[in-house]
């Protein structure tokens, strides 16, 4: 269940910037309740869209430099990357249809 990729400074370019499919990157933290609320939805989406969309999880506590680079100020923040560029963003917990609406036009 769930094929999310853990994103770190070490693998950011390989997994996000150079990905051949769009990447929905979840900026989250262990202590964040809204982050935990959307985690099952993201796991479900990673199964449903396997091969068409990559879902990455970036822990803002351990990877703060990347969070600062993309001016993430609230979590959860979902950033959609396509061809290495941010093409969509949603801040806060959201139901599955709202999250799907963020990335579906880019598949």
C-alpha positions as MATLAB code, in Angstrom:
seq = 'XXXXXXXXXXXXXXXXXXXXXXXXXXXXXXXXXXXXXXXXXXXXXXXXXXXXXXXXXXXXXXXXXXXXXXXXXXXXXXXXXXXXXXXXXXXXXXXXXXXXXXXXXXX';
ca = [
       0.000    0.000    0.000;
       1.463    3.303   -1.048;
       4.537    3.778   -3.176;
       5.557    7.183   -1.869;
       9.212    8.087   -2.181;
      11.072    9.691    0.717;
      12.668   12.840   -0.660;
      15.905   14.201    0.784;
      18.560   16.675   -0.301;
      20.574   13.712   -1.587;
      17.890   12.400   -3.970;
      15.875   15.578   -4.746;
      17.308   16.105   -8.234;
      17.019   12.455   -9.238;
      13.517   11.938   -7.855;
      11.921   15.372   -8.420;
      13.843   17.669  -10.777;
      14.709   14.938  -13.297;
      11.561   12.816  -12.938;
       9.951   11.761  -16.217;
       6.479   11.885  -14.600;
       4.897   14.706  -12.559;
       5.812   14.649   -8.851;
       3.393   15.565   -6.075;
       5.653   16.477   -3.175;
       4.169   16.424    0.314;
       5.990   18.703    2.772;
       5.109   17.231    6.172;
       6.322   16.583    9.722;
       5.764   13.785   12.229;
       4.057   16.133   14.726;
       1.615   17.595   12.159;
      -1.931   16.267   12.608;
      -3.293   17.557    9.254;
      -0.290   15.845    7.590;
      -1.333   12.553    9.189;
      -4.913   13.126    8.005;
      -3.919   13.289    4.319;
      -1.293   10.509    4.478;
      -3.785    7.671    3.714;
      -5.177    9.666    0.769;
      -1.673   10.165   -0.656;
      -0.900    6.457   -0.192;
      -4.090    5.577   -2.074;
      -3.282    8.034   -4.874;
       0.258    6.664   -5.192;
      -1.246    3.235   -5.890;
      -3.964    4.496   -8.244;
      -1.623    6.659  -10.331;
       1.446    4.422  -10.209;
       3.547    5.019  -13.333;
       1.738    8.288  -14.152;
       2.496   10.297  -11.001;
       5.188   10.066   -8.349;
       4.278   11.013   -4.791;
       7.152   12.150   -2.629;
       7.247   12.895    1.085;
       9.685   15.462    2.424;
      10.085   15.831    6.196;
      10.465   19.575    6.809;
      12.259   18.990   10.112;
      15.094   16.985    8.579;
      15.111   18.696    5.142;
      14.512   22.332    6.099;
      16.756   23.722    3.334;
      14.454   22.402    0.603;
      11.378   23.644    2.482;
      12.958   27.113    2.716;
      13.938   27.065   -0.966;
      10.270   26.604   -1.905;
       9.067   29.019    0.832;
       6.972   26.389    2.570;
       5.539   28.179    5.599;
       2.637   25.896    6.555;
       2.300   22.148    6.425;
       1.034   20.085    4.862;
       1.999   21.805    1.627;
       1.637   19.897   -1.620;
       3.755   21.114   -4.526;
       3.309   19.654   -7.983;
       6.480   19.491  -10.071;
       6.497   18.875  -13.813;
       9.776   18.917  -15.745;
      11.488   20.188  -12.592;
       9.220   23.247  -12.229;
       6.467   23.901   -9.685;
       3.183   23.934  -11.628;
       0.708   23.629   -8.750;
       0.372   24.106   -5.011;
      -2.096   23.368   -2.223;
      -1.605   24.301    1.436;
      -3.453   22.447    4.184;
      -5.310   19.176    4.479;
      -7.667   18.432    1.599;
     -10.034   15.685    0.465;
      -9.030   13.323   -2.331;
     -10.945   15.178   -5.116;
      -9.168   18.454   -4.282;
      -5.753   16.770   -4.375;
      -6.593   14.999   -7.652;
      -7.697   18.304   -9.208;
      -4.207   19.659   -8.474;
      -2.377   17.095  -10.593;
      -4.858   15.559  -13.081;
      -4.489   18.338  -15.713;
      -0.716   17.668  -15.757;
      -0.791   13.909  -16.369;
];
